[in-house]
Structure formats: structure tokens, C-alpha cells
Amino acid sequence: MLMKNDIRTLSLDELVAQFENLQEPKFRAKQVYEWLWAKSARSFDEMTNLSKGLRTKLSEQFIFQPVTENVIQKSKDGTVKLGMKLHDNRLVEGVMIPEDDRSTACVSSQVGCSLSCSFCATGFLKRERNLEAGEIYDQVVLLNKYALEHNSKPLTNIVYMGMGEPLLNYSNVMQSIRIITSPEGLNMAQKRITVSTSGIAKGIKRIADEGMKFNLALSLHAATDEKRDRIMDINLTNNLDLVIEALNYFHEKTGNKVTFEYILFDGFNDSQEDASNLIELYHRVPAFINIIEYNAVEGVPYKKAKGEKRDAFVRILRNKGVSVAVRRSRGKDIDAACGQLANKEGH
């Protein structure tokens, strides 16, 4: 039996070549490409400006493998967590975060995660596979529906901060961004997209070399190698010197500042000395710092820093001229906050 290709894995040039093989004109391939990525079609039947004969011919040659909704949870603060099923019945989660002036989609890049950060629920899941570019795109389309329904505005921002390490699924993540930002796709500006990495130095440099201009965030969480080694295994092969060098390279090529994401853990990285170490790191690369409240994960010993400790930490940074903000967690009651995505299916 002939295996059919997923039509959404083809580039426009590849699609044109396939249409030539089918003895169909080139402009038909462009029409199909528009249906796939600008109009988010999920079947050939939706492509109403194609003849029925061509739609039948396409369905004989190709398949669709769209992501479908599985479990929907809504937080008291309006955050929506969407459990989604892939064509092979694997599951991923994405989140729509509503705010007064924006709607943000947090999307996943892997089923599970390649890394094992000791404070993150996703890190306890094994990586089952990387997501295809179309599967990342589908998360955006599905979460946009909830942005319109629950926040009365389309998505304004996308953050690759869900399940998985984006730079260990490099090709598919970059292809998804090209589709999302392309005039033939969703036409979203690259400045509206943020990719968060645990610190894959080679991947950071590769982004810079490819001329991508989206925002880059580093999941830092400790400002010395000694402490970072204890909570993030990736630091053993990508230490802070290597990562800072790569971030400076990224800044030189793109002109974009980097965001340091720093979760405050009670009694681990919230002291005056920790603040001083963070200030020293901040001065090594043009950056902005987000202080993040820790969200409890079952079976993990870490706790969020006390409010007065957090305030004192932030005050030390600001007194030294550091650009810093405190990011409040959203969706904690449905395990939708930072570090909590673990495919619990609502249980």
C-alpha cells in the first residue's frame, strides 16, 4: 500500500513540483498553499475554489494530520489551557493567556522534553518526539480561537515556552515561525514572537546566522555555574560562559536584547549574594530580567520565595540600574503556569 505524504510537510517549491507531476498548473499549488497556511484549512473539502476532481486527486495523493482539541480547562483568571491530541494519539498542552491589551499563546515544541530541569513538571516526562512545524502552527490556530472567544481579540503574541526545548527541535521550530510570520501564512510580526531556551549555545548562534529577528529568552534561574548545574543538567555541557558568548553574538547580529528568566526559589537563589551574581551576569550582555514566581510541582522540594524576600531581591537589582520586572503567574489553579505543563488531562 502506497504511503501518502502529509501535504503540510511540503514547502511551496515542493508543492509546485508535486502539482507539475499531477499535470496541474503552478497557480493551483499557490492556492492550496494559501488554504493550508493563511486560511488554516484542515481538509481538502474546505478548498472551495478548487474543482471537485482536483480535490479528489489531492486526497488520493496526500493526507492531513491536524492537531485536535482534547481537554479544555479555564482558570479563574481567564487563562485557558488546551490539551491537544496529535495524529498518533500523543498529547501536548498549550495555553492562552488573556490580558487587557493582548492575548498570548504559549506553545509546545516537543512531546515531553529532552531536558530534565529539576523544578519543572515537563522535565519529568520523557521526550517522545519532536513536533512538526504544522503541529506547532495548529496550536497557534486553536489557541487563537480561545483568544477571540474569551478575550475578544486575536492573538497578539506567541511564546515558545510550553513543553520541550525549542532549540533541540530547531528545524521544525524555525519553519513554524517562518509560516506564522509569512505573508502567505498568518502574517504575524517576528517581534511578536519569543523563543525561550534553557541555553543551547550552538542553536542561539544558528538563529543569529539565519537572520531571524524574533525575541530570545534564556531560562537562567541561577547566576553561577555551581548553582545552575544543580538544577539544570544542560548547564553541564552549555555553561554560562558559552551561553553568554552566544547571546552576545545573537545581539550583535540582530540588535535584540535578550530576556533573562529567573525563577526565585526560597532559600536557593534569592539571597543578596545571588542578586549580586545576577547583576554581574546582566552586565555581560544587553538584557532585561523577568523575575518569575515559582509554581508548585508535585513531588518537587522547591518552594517559591517569600514576598518580602522577592521584593528585597528586586530592590537590589533596581538600585543598581538593572531593567527588571516581576512576572505574575497565570493559570496556577489549572496547572497552566510556567513549569507546570505535564499532560495531566485535567485530572
N, C-alpha and C positions, 0 to 999 in steps of 0.2 A: 504494500500500500504506500502510495506517494505521500511523504510528509509535506504538509503545507507550511509555508513561511508566515510568520506574524508580519503583516504588512507594515506595522508601526516600527519595525526594526530597520526599515529601509530609508536611506537618505533620499532627497529629491532626485539626485542624479541616478541613483539605483532604481528608483521608481520609474523614471523616464525610460531607462534601459529595459525594464520589465514590460512596459507598455509597447515599446518597439517590438519586443518578442511576440506580444499579443496582436501585433499589427494595428495598434491603436495610436491616434495622433498624440503628439507630445503635450498639447494643452490639456488633454484629459488627465494626464498624470498630475499636472499642476492643480487641476480641480479636485482630484482625490486628496492630494497633499493638504489643500486648504480645508477640506472636510475633516481630515484627521486632526490637524493641529490648531486651526483658527476656530473651527466650529465644534470641535470635540466630539465628532461622530463616534458611535460605539458599534455601528453595524453598517454594512453596505446598503441596506434598505433605506437608511436615512439620507443617502446621497441622491436626492431627488432630481438633480439636473443631469444625471447620467441615465442612459437608456436602461430599460429592464434587462436587455440582453447583455450589456456590459457589466451590470451589477451581478448577474448570474455568473458570467465568466470570471469576475474577480473572486466571487465566493468559492468557486471551484479551485482557484489557484492559491488563495490566501486565507488566513484566519485573523480574527480579532481576539486579543486576550486582555480585556479590560479588567481593571480593579473594581470590585463591587463593595457596597456598604455591608457591614456585618453587624456591628454593635454601635449604638449611638448613646452617649451619656452627656448630660448637660449639667454643668456646675452651677452652684448658687450665684457665682459671679458672672455667669453668662458664657463662660468658656465651654466649648463643645469638643469632646474627644470622640473621634471616629475610629472604630476598629474596622479594618478593611481586609477583604479576602482576595488573595491573588488567584490566578488561574490554576495553580497547583495546590490550592486549599491552604497555603501558608498564610499567616496573618501579620499585618503591620498596623501601627497606630499613627494617627496624625491628629493635630489639634488646631482649632480655630480660636484665636484669642481676640475678643472684641474690645475696642477702646473707643473713646469719644470721637477721635479724629482718624481712626484707622481700623483695619481688620487684618490680622496677621495669621498666616498659615505656617504651622510648624510641621515639616515633612520628614519622613524617614528615608534613609538611603540603603539600608540593609535589613534583611530579616534576622533579628538578633543583632549581634555586634562582634566585630573582630577583636575588640579590646576587652579588658576586664578591669575597668576602674572600680576600686573597692567600695565606692559610695553610691554607685549608680545601679538602679534596678535592671536596666537593659544589659549591663555588663555581666549579669548572672546568666543570661541567655547565650547559648552558643550561636555563632553565625551560621545560619543555614544556607543563605546565598545572598548575592548582591541583587539589588533591584535593577530592572531595566529602566532606560530613560522614560519610556512610555508609562511605566508604573509610578514613577515619581511625578510625572505630569498629571496622571489621573488623580493623585492625592490632591493636587492643587485645584483641579476642576471640581472634585467632590466637596472640598472644604470651602470653595468659593460659593457653592450653593447655600451653605450654612451661614456664611458671612452675609449674604443677601437676605436670608430668612430672619436671622437673629440680630443682625447689626445694621440692616438696611443700607449696606454699602458693599461693593465688591471688595475683594482682597486688595489691599494696598501694599502689603509686604509679604515676603516669603523668607522663612529662616530654615536652613538645613540643620536643625538641632534636635531632630527626633531620633529614632532608633538607628544605630550604626555610626561608623566613622566615614564621613563623606569622601575623604581623600584616599581611603582604601577601596573605594568604588569609583575611582577617578573618571574613567571614560564615560560611564553612564550618567554620573552627576553633571559633568560638563555638557554632555549632549542635552540633558534635560533643561539646563539653563539656557542653552542656545535656542531650544524650541520655545521655551517660555518667553524669552526676550525678543525672538524674531518677529518682524512684521508679518511673516507668514504663519506665526504661531499666536501666542497670547499677547505679544507686543508690550510686555512689561519692561520697564527700565531696569538695567543691571543694578543701579544704585538702590533699588528697592529689594534687592536680594542679599542675604547674609549667609555665608557658609561658615559653620563652626567646626573647627578641627581640634583634636587633642594634641596636635603638634607633629605632623608628618612633614619634615623639612623638605624632602625632595618634591613632595606634592605642592607645597607652598611656592617653591621656585618654579615649578612647571606652570602653575597658574599665571605667574608673572610673565613667563616667557611666551605664553599663548595670548597675552594682551587682554585677559579677562579683567573687567573693572568692577565686579561685584564687591561687596564688603566682606572682610575676613575677620573672624573672631577666633581667639585662642582660648580654649578651656584650660586655664592656667592652674588656679586653685592652690598653688603653693609657689613661693618665690625663690626657693632654693632647690637644688637637685636632691639634697638629702631628704627633704620632706616630700617632694614630688615623686621620688622613687617609691615611697611607701604607699602612695595612694593611686599611682598611675604607672602601670608597667611600661607604657610607651616611652616614658622618660629614660628608661634604661638604654634604649637604642637611639632616641632623639632627645638628647639632653638640652638644657636651656640655652647653652652657647650655640648649639646647632640651630635651634628653633629661632633664636633672636637674629642670628645671621640671615636666615631665610626670610624672616619678617622684614628686615631692613631691605633686603633685595626686592621683596614684593612692593614695599613703599616706594623705593627708587623707580621701579618700573611703572607703577600705577598712580602714584601720588596719593593713594588712600591710606589714611591712618588705620591702625589695627585696634580692635577692641579686645582687652583682656577681660575674660570672665573669671570671677574669683568668688567661689562659694566660701562663706565663712563657717567654719566648723568650731564648735565650742571646745576650747582648750587645745586646739591643734594648730590653727593658723591665724588666730585672732589677737595675738599679743602685740605690744608696741614694737618688739623686735621684728615680728612678721611684717608689720606695717612699714618699717624702715627698709626691709629687704624688698618689699614690693615697690617702694618709691625708687630704690636703686635700679630695679629692673625697668620700671616705667621710663627712666631717663635714657635707657639704651636703645629705644625705638619709639618713633612717633605713635602714640597710643592714647586710648581712652579706657577707663576702667569701669566695669559694671560689677558692683558688689551684689551678690545673689544670696538670698536666704536659702538655707538648706531645707529640702523637703524629705521628711522621714521615709525610709525604705525598710520594709520588714526584714528583720534578721541582720541589719547593719548597725554597728555600735555608734556611729556618728550622730551628733545632735547639732541643731542649729545654734549659732552663737546667741547669747542673751542680748536683748535690745540695747542695754546700756554699753555693752562691750562693742557691739556693732557701731553704735553712734560715736564712741570714742575712737574706734579704728578709722572711720570715715573722716572724723575731725582732724586726725593726724595727717591724713593724706591731703585734705583741703588746705591745711595750714602750710603745706609745702608746695602749694600751687598745682597739685595733681587734678586733672579733669576726671571727676568721678561721679557716678550716680548709683543709687541703691535701687535694684530691680525687685519689685514685689512679686511674689509668686502668685500665679493664677491657676485655678482648677485643681487645688490640692485635694478637695473633697472627692474627686473622681480619679485620683492618681493620674492627673494630666499635666502636672507641673514638671519643671526641669528635673530630669533624672529618675522620673517615676514610670516611664513607659515600659511595660513588661508583658503585654498581651494577656491581661487577666480576664478578658472577655466580660468585664462588668461584674465579676464575682468578688 
